[in-house]
Amino acid sequence: MTKREREVLHLLAMGKTNKQIALELNISDFTVRDHVSSLLRKQGVTSRMQLIAMQAQQLGVV
């Protein structure tokens, strides 16, 4: 996972929308969607919620 993907994932976990993430990271909405798609593919999940739940589990939060 790249540094930027980690940043996007952190903001997703905070409940931010793609538009909010794009504004905060000063990137385009398209780039955020690209990062989210990459994260989903890398983690083998199909939804943002699954992605967040998987990361929380890996961190021992759940």
PDB file of N, CA, C, O and CB in Angstrom:
ATOM      1  N   MET A   1       0.850  -1.167   0.000  1.00  0.00           N
ATOM      2  CA  MET A   1       0.000   0.000   0.000  1.00  0.00           C
ATOM      3  C   MET A   1       0.905   1.242   0.000  1.00  0.00           C
ATOM      4  O   MET A   1       1.848   1.350   0.784  1.00  0.00           O
ATOM      5  CB  MET A   1      -0.972  -0.008   1.231  1.00  0.00           C
ATOM      6  N   THR A   2       0.588   2.151  -0.888  1.00  0.00           N
ATOM      7  CA  THR A   2       1.387   3.367  -0.984  1.00  0.00           C
ATOM      8  C   THR A   2       1.020   4.339   0.140  1.00  0.00           C
ATOM      9  O   THR A   2      -0.007   4.189   0.802  1.00  0.00           O
ATOM     10  CB  THR A   2       1.189   4.034  -2.360  1.00  0.00           C
ATOM     11  N   LYS A   3       1.877   5.329   0.335  1.00  0.00           N
ATOM     12  CA  LYS A   3       1.613   6.348   1.354  1.00  0.00           C
ATOM     13  C   LYS A   3       0.285   7.054   1.070  1.00  0.00           C
ATOM     14  O   LYS A   3      -0.510   7.282   1.982  1.00  0.00           O
ATOM     15  CB  LYS A   3       2.769   7.379   1.408  1.00  0.00           C
ATOM     16  N   ARG A   4       0.052   7.394  -0.184  1.00  0.00           N
ATOM     17  CA  ARG A   4      -1.179   8.101  -0.548  1.00  0.00           C
ATOM     18  C   ARG A   4      -2.398   7.212  -0.326  1.00  0.00           C
ATOM     19  O   ARG A   4      -3.437   7.690   0.129  1.00  0.00           O
ATOM     20  CB  ARG A   4      -1.121   8.565  -2.014  1.00  0.00           C
ATOM     21  N   GLU A   5      -2.281   5.922  -0.643  1.00  0.00           N
ATOM     22  CA  GLU A   5      -3.389   4.994  -0.396  1.00  0.00           C
ATOM     23  C   GLU A   5      -3.687   4.914   1.098  1.00  0.00           C
ATOM     24  O   GLU A   5      -4.851   4.854   1.492  1.00  0.00           O
ATOM     25  CB  GLU A   5      -3.061   3.589  -0.953  1.00  0.00           C
ATOM     26  N   ARG A   6      -2.651   4.912   1.931  1.00  0.00           N
ATOM     27  CA  ARG A   6      -2.863   4.904   3.387  1.00  0.00           C
ATOM     28  C   ARG A   6      -3.597   6.169   3.835  1.00  0.00           C
ATOM     29  O   ARG A   6      -4.481   6.114   4.691  1.00  0.00           O
ATOM     30  CB  ARG A   6      -1.511   4.783   4.131  1.00  0.00           C
ATOM     31  N   GLU A   7      -3.222   7.300   3.251  1.00  0.00           N
ATOM     32  CA  GLU A   7      -3.899   8.557   3.579  1.00  0.00           C
ATOM     33  C   GLU A   7      -5.369   8.499   3.180  1.00  0.00           C
ATOM     34  O   GLU A   7      -6.243   8.900   3.948  1.00  0.00           O
ATOM     35  CB  GLU A   7      -3.206   9.741   2.883  1.00  0.00           C
ATOM     36  N   VAL A   8      -5.635   8.003   1.985  1.00  0.00           N
ATOM     37  CA  VAL A   8      -7.018   7.876   1.507  1.00  0.00           C
ATOM     38  C   VAL A   8      -7.792   6.929   2.416  1.00  0.00           C
ATOM     39  O   VAL A   8      -8.922   7.229   2.802  1.00  0.00           O
ATOM     40  CB  VAL A   8      -7.053   7.369   0.037  1.00  0.00           C
ATOM     41  N   LEU A   9      -7.205   5.801   2.757  1.00  0.00           N
ATOM     42  CA  LEU A   9      -7.874   4.826   3.627  1.00  0.00           C
ATOM     43  C   LEU A   9      -8.184   5.434   4.987  1.00  0.00           C
ATOM     44  O   LEU A   9      -9.269   5.221   5.528  1.00  0.00           O
ATOM     45  CB  LEU A   9      -7.004   3.571   3.798  1.00  0.00           C
ATOM     46  N   HIS A  10      -7.258   6.177   5.536  1.00  0.00           N
ATOM     47  CA  HIS A  10      -7.481   6.830   6.835  1.00  0.00           C
ATOM     48  C   HIS A  10      -8.679   7.776   6.756  1.00  0.00           C
ATOM     49  O   HIS A  10      -9.528   7.790   7.647  1.00  0.00           O
ATOM     50  CB  HIS A  10      -6.215   7.608   7.282  1.00  0.00           C
ATOM     51  N   LEU A  11      -8.739   8.554   5.694  1.00  0.00           N
ATOM     52  CA  LEU A  11      -9.847   9.498   5.538  1.00  0.00           C
ATOM     53  C   LEU A  11     -11.170   8.774   5.270  1.00  0.00           C
ATOM     54  O   LEU A  11     -12.227   9.225   5.711  1.00  0.00           O
ATOM     55  CB  LEU A  11      -9.548  10.478   4.398  1.00  0.00           C
ATOM     56  N   LEU A  12     -11.110   7.650   4.546  1.00  0.00           N
ATOM     57  CA  LEU A  12     -12.316   6.831   4.355  1.00  0.00           C
ATOM     58  C   LEU A  12     -12.840   6.344   5.696  1.00  0.00           C
ATOM     59  O   LEU A  12     -14.040   6.387   5.968  1.00  0.00           O
ATOM     60  CB  LEU A  12     -12.024   5.627   3.429  1.00  0.00           C
ATOM     61  N   ALA A  13     -11.914   5.881   6.528  1.00  0.00           N
ATOM     62  CA  ALA A  13     -12.292   5.360   7.842  1.00  0.00           C
ATOM     63  C   ALA A  13     -12.899   6.441   8.724  1.00  0.00           C
ATOM     64  O   ALA A  13     -13.667   6.148   9.640  1.00  0.00           O
ATOM     65  CB  ALA A  13     -11.083   4.749   8.533  1.00  0.00           C
ATOM     66  N   MET A  14     -12.551   7.687   8.444  1.00  0.00           N
ATOM     67  CA  MET A  14     -13.126   8.813   9.184  1.00  0.00           C
ATOM     68  C   MET A  14     -14.497   9.197   8.637  1.00  0.00           C
ATOM     69  O   MET A  14     -15.147  10.100   9.162  1.00  0.00           O
ATOM     70  CB  MET A  14     -12.188  10.020   9.128  1.00  0.00           C
ATOM     71  N   GLY A  15     -14.937   8.507   7.579  1.00  0.00           N
ATOM     72  CA  GLY A  15     -16.262   8.755   7.017  1.00  0.00           C
ATOM     73  C   GLY A  15     -16.310   9.836   5.962  1.00  0.00           C
ATOM     74  O   GLY A  15     -17.389  10.309   5.602  1.00  0.00           O
ATOM     75  N   LYS A  16     -15.151  10.234   5.461  1.00  0.00           N
ATOM     76  CA  LYS A  16     -15.104  11.296   4.448  1.00  0.00           C
ATOM     77  C   LYS A  16     -15.556  10.766   3.086  1.00  0.00           C
ATOM     78  O   LYS A  16     -15.342   9.602   2.747  1.00  0.00           O
ATOM     79  CB  LYS A  16     -13.677  11.881   4.344  1.00  0.00           C
ATOM     80  N   THR A  17     -16.181  11.646   2.325  1.00  0.00           N
ATOM     81  CA  THR A  17     -16.576  11.309   0.954  1.00  0.00           C
ATOM     82  C   THR A  17     -15.371  11.475   0.032  1.00  0.00           C
ATOM     83  O   THR A  17     -14.355  12.054   0.419  1.00  0.00           O
ATOM     84  CB  THR A  17     -17.765  12.203   0.476  1.00  0.00           C
ATOM     85  N   ASN A  18     -15.495  10.962  -1.188  1.00  0.00           N
ATOM     86  CA  ASN A  18     -14.418  11.136  -2.164  1.00  0.00           C
ATOM     87  C   ASN A  18     -14.115  12.618  -2.389  1.00  0.00           C
ATOM     88  O   ASN A  18     -12.955  13.015  -2.492  1.00  0.00           O
ATOM     89  CB  ASN A  18     -14.790  10.465  -3.496  1.00  0.00           C
ATOM     90  N   LYS A  19     -15.156  13.418  -2.462  1.00  0.00           N
ATOM     91  CA  LYS A  19     -14.964  14.850  -2.704  1.00  0.00           C
ATOM     92  C   LYS A  19     -14.215  15.499  -1.535  1.00  0.00           C
ATOM     93  O   LYS A  19     -13.316  16.312  -1.748  1.00  0.00           O
ATOM     94  CB  LYS A  19     -16.326  15.549  -2.921  1.00  0.00           C
ATOM     95  N   GLN A  20     -14.583  15.143  -0.314  1.00  0.00           N
ATOM     96  CA  GLN A  20     -13.905  15.685   0.861  1.00  0.00           C
ATOM     97  C   GLN A  20     -12.435  15.250   0.895  1.00  0.00           C
ATOM     98  O   GLN A  20     -11.548  16.040   1.219  1.00  0.00           O
ATOM     99  CB  GLN A  20     -14.623  15.234   2.146  1.00  0.00           C
ATOM    100  N   ILE A  21     -12.197  13.984   0.557  1.00  0.00           N
ATOM    101  CA  ILE A  21     -10.820  13.467   0.521  1.00  0.00           C
ATOM    102  C   ILE A  21     -10.015  14.216  -0.524  1.00  0.00           C
ATOM    103  O   ILE A  21      -8.877  14.613  -0.274  1.00  0.00           O
ATOM    104  CB  ILE A  21     -10.803  11.946   0.222  1.00  0.00           C
ATOM    105  N   ALA A  22     -10.607  14.410  -1.693  1.00  0.00           N
ATOM    106  CA  ALA A  22      -9.919  15.116  -2.773  1.00  0.00           C
ATOM    107  C   ALA A  22      -9.536  16.533  -2.346  1.00  0.00           C
ATOM    108  O   ALA A  22      -8.418  16.983  -2.599  1.00  0.00           O
ATOM    109  CB  ALA A  22     -10.804  15.163  -4.027  1.00  0.00           C
ATOM    110  N   LEU A  23     -10.457  17.223  -1.704  1.00  0.00           N
ATOM    111  CA  LEU A  23     -10.171  18.586  -1.249  1.00  0.00           C
ATOM    112  C   LEU A  23      -9.075  18.588  -0.185  1.00  0.00           C
ATOM    113  O   LEU A  23      -8.177  19.430  -0.219  1.00  0.00           O
ATOM    114  CB  LEU A  23     -11.446  19.244  -0.696  1.00  0.00           C
ATOM    115  N   GLU A  24      -9.147  17.657   0.752  1.00  0.00           N
ATOM    116  CA  GLU A  24      -8.170  17.617   1.842  1.00  0.00           C
ATOM    117  C   GLU A  24      -6.763  17.274   1.351  1.00  0.00           C
ATOM    118  O   GLU A  24      -5.775  17.814   1.847  1.00  0.00           O
ATOM    119  CB  GLU A  24      -8.605  16.607   2.889  1.00  0.00           C
ATOM    120  N   LEU A  25      -6.684  16.364   0.363  1.00  0.00           N
ATOM    121  CA  LEU A  25      -5.377  15.931  -0.139  1.00  0.00           C
ATOM    122  C   LEU A  25      -4.933  16.724  -1.365  1.00  0.00           C
ATOM    123  O   LEU A  25      -3.850  16.499  -1.905  1.00  0.00           O
ATOM    124  CB  LEU A  25      -5.417  14.452  -0.477  1.00  0.00           C
ATOM    125  N   ASN A  26      -5.785  17.655  -1.796  1.00  0.00           N
ATOM    126  CA  ASN A  26      -5.483  18.481  -2.970  1.00  0.00           C
ATOM    127  C   ASN A  26      -5.236  17.630  -4.226  1.00  0.00           C
ATOM    128  O   ASN A  26      -4.276  17.841  -4.967  1.00  0.00           O
ATOM    129  CB  ASN A  26      -4.258  19.359  -2.690  1.00  0.00           C
ATOM    130  N   ILE A  27      -6.135  16.663  -4.435  1.00  0.00           N
ATOM    131  CA  ILE A  27      -6.097  15.810  -5.622  1.00  0.00           C
ATOM    132  C   ILE A  27      -7.496  15.792  -6.227  1.00  0.00           C
ATOM    133  O   ILE A  27      -8.444  16.274  -5.607  1.00  0.00           O
ATOM    134  CB  ILE A  27      -5.608  14.354  -5.272  1.00  0.00           C
ATOM    135  N   SER A  28      -7.633  15.245  -7.424  1.00  0.00           N
ATOM    136  CA  SER A  28      -8.944  15.221  -8.085  1.00  0.00           C
ATOM    137  C   SER A  28      -9.813  14.081  -7.547  1.00  0.00           C
ATOM    138  O   SER A  28      -9.312  13.111  -6.979  1.00  0.00           O
ATOM    139  CB  SER A  28      -8.773  15.079  -9.609  1.00  0.00           C
ATOM    140  N   ASP A  29     -11.119  14.224  -7.741  1.00  0.00           N
ATOM    141  CA  ASP A  29     -12.052  13.148  -7.375  1.00  0.00           C
ATOM    142  C   ASP A  29     -11.680  11.859  -8.105  1.00  0.00           C
ATOM    143  O   ASP A  29     -11.758  10.767  -7.541  1.00  0.00           O
ATOM    144  CB  ASP A  29     -13.515  13.552  -7.706  1.00  0.00           C
ATOM    145  N   PHE A  30     -11.278  12.002  -9.364  1.00  0.00           N
ATOM    146  CA  PHE A  30     -10.900  10.835 -10.161  1.00  0.00           C
ATOM    147  C   PHE A  30      -9.726  10.111  -9.517  1.00  0.00           C
ATOM    148  O   PHE A  30      -9.709   8.881  -9.474  1.00  0.00           O
ATOM    149  CB  PHE A  30     -10.546  11.251 -11.600  1.00  0.00           C
ATOM    150  N   THR A  31      -8.754  10.849  -9.021  1.00  0.00           N
ATOM    151  CA  THR A  31      -7.584  10.245  -8.391  1.00  0.00           C
ATOM    152  C   THR A  31      -7.989   9.516  -7.112  1.00  0.00           C
ATOM    153  O   THR A  31      -7.470   8.438  -6.822  1.00  0.00           O
ATOM    154  CB  THR A  31      -6.518  11.317  -8.085  1.00  0.00           C
ATOM    155  N   VAL A  32      -8.904  10.091  -6.354  1.00  0.00           N
ATOM    156  CA  VAL A  32      -9.396   9.420  -5.146  1.00  0.00           C
ATOM    157  C   VAL A  32     -10.061   8.108  -5.534  1.00  0.00           C
ATOM    158  O   VAL A  32      -9.799   7.075  -4.917  1.00  0.00           O
ATOM    159  CB  VAL A  32     -10.391  10.327  -4.366  1.00  0.00           C
ATOM    160  N   ARG A  33     -10.916   8.137  -6.546  1.00  0.00           N
ATOM    161  CA  ARG A  33     -11.584   6.903  -7.000  1.00  0.00           C
ATOM    162  C   ARG A  33     -10.567   5.861  -7.437  1.00  0.00           C
ATOM    163  O   ARG A  33     -10.738   4.668  -7.185  1.00  0.00           O
ATOM    164  CB  ARG A  33     -12.551   7.205  -8.158  1.00  0.00           C
ATOM    165  N   ASP A  34      -9.512   6.317  -8.091  1.00  0.00           N
ATOM    166  CA  ASP A  34      -8.459   5.413  -8.534  1.00  0.00           C
ATOM    167  C   ASP A  34      -7.773   4.762  -7.331  1.00  0.00           C
ATOM    168  O   ASP A  34      -7.531   3.555  -7.334  1.00  0.00           O
ATOM    169  CB  ASP A  34      -7.429   6.166  -9.398  1.00  0.00           C
ATOM    170  N   HIS A  35      -7.462   5.549  -6.314  1.00  0.00           N
ATOM    171  CA  HIS A  35      -6.828   5.012  -5.102  1.00  0.00           C
ATOM    172  C   HIS A  35      -7.755   4.022  -4.396  1.00  0.00           C
ATOM    173  O   HIS A  35      -7.310   2.965  -3.948  1.00  0.00           O
ATOM    174  CB  HIS A  35      -6.445   6.159  -4.141  1.00  0.00           C
ATOM    175  N   VAL A  36      -9.029   4.360  -4.296  1.00  0.00           N
ATOM    176  CA  VAL A  36      -9.994   3.476  -3.640  1.00  0.00           C
ATOM    177  C   VAL A  36     -10.096   2.166  -4.416  1.00  0.00           C
ATOM    178  O   VAL A  36     -10.093   1.093  -3.812  1.00  0.00           O
ATOM    179  CB  VAL A  36     -11.388   4.158  -3.532  1.00  0.00           C
ATOM    180  N   SER A  37     -10.185   2.235  -5.730  1.00  0.00           N
ATOM    181  CA  SER A  37     -10.249   1.020  -6.557  1.00  0.00           C
ATOM    182  C   SER A  37      -9.011   0.163  -6.369  1.00  0.00           C
ATOM    183  O   SER A  37      -9.105  -1.061  -6.278  1.00  0.00           O
ATOM    184  CB  SER A  37     -10.408   1.382  -8.037  1.00  0.00           C
ATOM    185  N   SER A  38      -7.865   0.796  -6.311  1.00  0.00           N
ATOM    186  CA  SER A  38      -6.615   0.080  -6.107  1.00  0.00           C
ATOM    187  C   SER A  38      -6.603  -0.614  -4.744  1.00  0.00           C
ATOM    188  O   SER A  38      -6.188  -1.768  -4.633  1.00  0.00           O
ATOM    189  CB  SER A  38      -5.425   1.041  -6.228  1.00  0.00           C
ATOM    190  N   LEU A  39      -7.054   0.086  -3.721  1.00  0.00           N
ATOM    191  CA  LEU A  39      -7.118  -0.501  -2.381  1.00  0.00           C
ATOM    192  C   LEU A  39      -8.066  -1.701  -2.343  1.00  0.00           C
ATOM    193  O   LEU A  39      -7.748  -2.735  -1.755  1.00  0.00           O
ATOM    194  CB  LEU A  39      -7.565   0.553  -1.360  1.00  0.00           C
ATOM    195  N   LEU A  40      -9.231  -1.553  -2.976  1.00  0.00           N
ATOM    196  CA  LEU A  40     -10.198  -2.655  -3.011  1.00  0.00           C
ATOM    197  C   LEU A  40      -9.594  -3.880  -3.686  1.00  0.00           C
ATOM    198  O   LEU A  40      -9.728  -5.000  -3.194  1.00  0.00           O
ATOM    199  CB  LEU A  40     -11.481  -2.226  -3.744  1.00  0.00           C
ATOM    200  N   ARG A  41      -8.937  -3.659  -4.803  1.00  0.00           N
ATOM    201  CA  ARG A  41      -8.318  -4.748  -5.554  1.00  0.00           C
ATOM    202  C   ARG A  41      -7.201  -5.409  -4.733  1.00  0.00           C
ATOM    203  O   ARG A  41      -7.129  -6.635  -4.652  1.00  0.00           O
ATOM    204  CB  ARG A  41      -7.761  -4.224  -6.896  1.00  0.00           C
ATOM    205  N   LYS A  42      -6.353  -4.611  -4.143  1.00  0.00           N
ATOM    206  CA  LYS A  42      -5.220  -5.136  -3.370  1.00  0.00           C
ATOM    207  C   LYS A  42      -5.673  -5.938  -2.156  1.00  0.00           C
ATOM    208  O   LYS A  42      -5.042  -6.925  -1.778  1.00  0.00           O
ATOM    209  CB  LYS A  42      -4.320  -3.994  -2.919  1.00  0.00           C
ATOM    210  N   GLN A  43      -6.777  -5.502  -1.549  1.00  0.00           N
ATOM    211  CA  GLN A  43      -7.269  -6.185  -0.351  1.00  0.00           C
ATOM    212  C   GLN A  43      -8.270  -7.299  -0.669  1.00  0.00           C
ATOM    213  O   GLN A  43      -8.668  -8.050   0.221  1.00  0.00           O
ATOM    214  CB  GLN A  43      -7.912  -5.182   0.582  1.00  0.00           C
ATOM    215  N   GLY A  44      -8.674  -7.405  -1.934  1.00  0.00           N
ATOM    216  CA  GLY A  44      -9.591  -8.473  -2.343  1.00  0.00           C
ATOM    217  C   GLY A  44     -11.004  -8.312  -1.803  1.00  0.00           C
ATOM    218  O   GLY A  44     -11.677  -9.297  -1.502  1.00  0.00           O
ATOM    219  N   VAL A  45     -11.450  -7.068  -1.684  1.00  0.00           N
ATOM    220  CA  VAL A  45     -12.805  -6.795  -1.216  1.00  0.00           C
ATOM    221  C   VAL A  45     -13.556  -6.002  -2.282  1.00  0.00           C
ATOM    222  O   VAL A  45     -12.961  -5.511  -3.242  1.00  0.00           O
ATOM    223  CB  VAL A  45     -12.783  -6.024   0.133  1.00  0.00           C
ATOM    224  N   THR A  46     -14.865  -5.884  -2.099  1.00  0.00           N
ATOM    225  CA  THR A  46     -15.671  -5.246  -3.132  1.00  0.00           C
ATOM    226  C   THR A  46     -16.360  -3.961  -2.687  1.00  0.00           C
ATOM    227  O   THR A  46     -17.009  -3.301  -3.499  1.00  0.00           O
ATOM    228  CB  THR A  46     -16.695  -6.201  -3.612  1.00  0.00           C
ATOM    229  N   SER A  47     -16.230  -3.594  -1.412  1.00  0.00           N
ATOM    230  CA  SER A  47     -16.882  -2.363  -0.958  1.00  0.00           C
ATOM    231  C   SER A  47     -15.982  -1.589  -0.013  1.00  0.00           C
ATOM    232  O   SER A  47     -15.053  -2.133   0.585  1.00  0.00           O
ATOM    233  CB  SER A  47     -18.212  -2.680  -0.272  1.00  0.00           C
ATOM    234  N   ARG A  48     -16.282  -0.313   0.104  1.00  0.00           N
ATOM    235  CA  ARG A  48     -15.527   0.548   1.008  1.00  0.00           C
ATOM    236  C   ARG A  48     -15.659   0.066   2.449  1.00  0.00           C
ATOM    237  O   ARG A  48     -14.688   0.091   3.206  1.00  0.00           O
ATOM    238  CB  ARG A  48     -16.002   2.001   0.888  1.00  0.00           C
ATOM    239  N   MET A  49     -16.844  -0.366   2.825  1.00  0.00           N
ATOM    240  CA  MET A  49     -17.059  -0.836   4.199  1.00  0.00           C
ATOM    241  C   MET A  49     -16.226  -2.078   4.493  1.00  0.00           C
ATOM    242  O   MET A  49     -15.647  -2.198   5.572  1.00  0.00           O
ATOM    243  CB  MET A  49     -18.546  -1.135   4.438  1.00  0.00           C
ATOM    244  N   GLN A  50     -16.165  -3.001   3.537  1.00  0.00           N
ATOM    245  CA  GLN A  50     -15.331  -4.189   3.732  1.00  0.00           C
ATOM    246  C   GLN A  50     -13.869  -3.788   3.891  1.00  0.00           C
ATOM    247  O   GLN A  50     -13.150  -4.351   4.716  1.00  0.00           O
ATOM    248  CB  GLN A  50     -15.492  -5.168   2.550  1.00  0.00           C
ATOM    249  N   LEU A  51     -13.443  -2.831   3.112  1.00  0.00           N
ATOM    250  CA  LEU A  51     -12.070  -2.347   3.172  1.00  0.00           C
ATOM    251  C   LEU A  51     -11.762  -1.764   4.548  1.00  0.00           C
ATOM    252  O   LEU A  51     -10.728  -2.076   5.137  1.00  0.00           O
ATOM    253  CB  LEU A  51     -11.824  -1.297   2.082  1.00  0.00           C
ATOM    254  N   ILE A  52     -12.645  -0.930   5.056  1.00  0.00           N
ATOM    255  CA  ILE A  52     -12.450  -0.311   6.360  1.00  0.00           C
ATOM    256  C   ILE A  52     -12.488  -1.370   7.467  1.00  0.00           C
ATOM    257  O   ILE A  52     -11.672  -1.340   8.388  1.00  0.00           O
ATOM    258  CB  ILE A  52     -13.522   0.768   6.609  1.00  0.00           C
ATOM    259  N   ALA A  53     -13.442  -2.307   7.372  1.00  0.00           N
ATOM    260  CA  ALA A  53     -13.542  -3.360   8.377  1.00  0.00           C
ATOM    261  C   ALA A  53     -12.290  -4.238   8.380  1.00  0.00           C
ATOM    262  O   ALA A  53     -11.816  -4.628   9.447  1.00  0.00           O
ATOM    263  CB  ALA A  53     -14.787  -4.218   8.128  1.00  0.00           C
ATOM    264  N   MET A  54     -11.753  -4.551   7.211  1.00  0.00           N
ATOM    265  CA  MET A  54     -10.552  -5.376   7.115  1.00  0.00           C
ATOM    266  C   MET A  54      -9.365  -4.659   7.765  1.00  0.00           C
ATOM    267  O   MET A  54      -8.590  -5.273   8.499  1.00  0.00           O
ATOM    268  CB  MET A  54     -10.238  -5.711   5.639  1.00  0.00           C
ATOM    269  N   GLN A  55      -9.232  -3.384   7.497  1.00  0.00           N
ATOM    270  CA  GLN A  55      -8.134  -2.618   8.064  1.00  0.00           C
ATOM    271  C   GLN A  55      -8.280  -2.512   9.588  1.00  0.00           C
ATOM    272  O   GLN A  55      -7.293  -2.617  10.315  1.00  0.00           O
ATOM    273  CB  GLN A  55      -8.078  -1.217   7.428  1.00  0.00           C
ATOM    274  N   ALA A  56      -9.483  -2.309  10.055  1.00  0.00           N
ATOM    275  CA  ALA A  56      -9.713  -2.236  11.505  1.00  0.00           C
ATOM    276  C   ALA A  56      -9.352  -3.558  12.166  1.00  0.00           C
ATOM    277  O   ALA A  56      -8.774  -3.579  13.253  1.00  0.00           O
ATOM    278  CB  ALA A  56     -11.186  -1.873  11.810  1.00  0.00           C
ATOM    279  N   GLN A  57      -9.690  -4.649  11.513  1.00  0.00           N
ATOM    280  CA  GLN A  57      -9.360  -5.978  12.046  1.00  0.00           C
ATOM    281  C   GLN A  57      -7.859  -6.182  12.080  1.00  0.00           C
ATOM    282  O   GLN A  57      -7.326  -6.695  13.063  1.00  0.00           O
ATOM    283  CB  GLN A  57     -10.020  -7.083  11.207  1.00  0.00           C
ATOM    284  N   GLN A  58      -7.167  -5.786  11.016  1.00  0.00           N
ATOM    285  CA  GLN A  58      -5.708  -5.936  10.946  1.00  0.00           C
ATOM    286  C   GLN A  58      -5.007  -5.090  12.015  1.00  0.00           C
ATOM    287  O   GLN A  58      -3.938  -5.455  12.505  1.00  0.00           O
ATOM    288  CB  GLN A  58      -5.199  -5.541   9.547  1.00  0.00           C
ATOM    289  N   LEU A  59      -5.617  -3.964  12.366  1.00  0.00           N
ATOM    290  CA  LEU A  59      -5.042  -3.095  13.384  1.00  0.00           C
ATOM    291  C   LEU A  59      -5.431  -3.514  14.803  1.00  0.00           C
ATOM    292  O   LEU A  59      -4.966  -2.933  15.784  1.00  0.00           O
ATOM    293  CB  LEU A  59      -5.472  -1.668  13.139  1.00  0.00           C
ATOM    294  N   GLY A  60      -6.295  -4.536  14.896  1.00  0.00           N
ATOM    295  CA  GLY A  60      -6.726  -5.019  16.205  1.00  0.00           C
ATOM    296  C   GLY A  60      -7.803  -4.189  16.856  1.00  0.00           C
ATOM    297  O   GLY A  60      -8.043  -4.303  18.057  1.00  0.00           O
ATOM    298  N   VAL A  61      -8.456  -3.350  16.067  1.00  0.00           N
ATOM    299  CA  VAL A  61      -9.519  -2.499  16.599  1.00  0.00           C
ATOM    300  C   VAL A  61     -10.791  -3.308  16.846  1.00  0.00           C
ATOM    301  O   VAL A  61     -11.535  -3.033  17.787  1.00  0.00           O
ATOM    302  CB  VAL A  61      -9.810  -1.335  15.636  1.00  0.00           C
ATOM    303  N   VAL A  62     -11.032  -4.282  16.019  1.00  0.00           N
ATOM    304  CA  VAL A  62     -12.201  -5.166  16.161  1.00  0.00           C
ATOM    305  C   VAL A  62     -11.757  -6.587  16.317  1.00  0.00           C
ATOM    306  O   VAL A  62     -12.591  -7.483  16.449  1.00  0.00           O
ATOM    307  CB  VAL A  62     -13.142  -5.043  14.962  1.00  0.00           C
TER     308      VAL A  62
END
